[in-house]
Amino acid sequence: MVALYTAGTMRWTLCIGSFAFKFARSDRGRAANQREYIEWDRATPIRREMLCPIIWAAPYGLFNVMRRAVPLTPEDQQKRLDSGDFPDWDYMPGGPKEPFEYKESDWGYLNGRLVSLDYAGWDRDE
């Protein structure tokens, strides 16, 4: 199954089968892809449990290849916000306070587990 998501301001995503390709729209998008790969690469096993895996990252942040997950519905997102049921990100020196937002499009299910689909949000902390 193929799907194209163009709503992102810095990147657009092409989903093919079990893979999601995140293509940069601009320099900011390339930086977002690079930040996301850095966060994935340095994540502890506990943190990796809450992040959608990056399978491969193209040079210069041109695109990332990730596992394809099923995005949250708006209802599921609101229920999780109301109950405080999103994973806790444990701050580590030198890293972001939280590299993600809590929008339904930024979270999904991979093999029944809730994962962040977009964790390039360091610029909110800088």
Helices and strands as residue ranges (DSSP letters): E 2-5, E 11-16, E 19-24, H 27-42, H 45-48, E 54-57, G 59-61, E 63-67, E 70-71, H 74-83, G 104-106, E 107-110, E 113-116, G 121-124
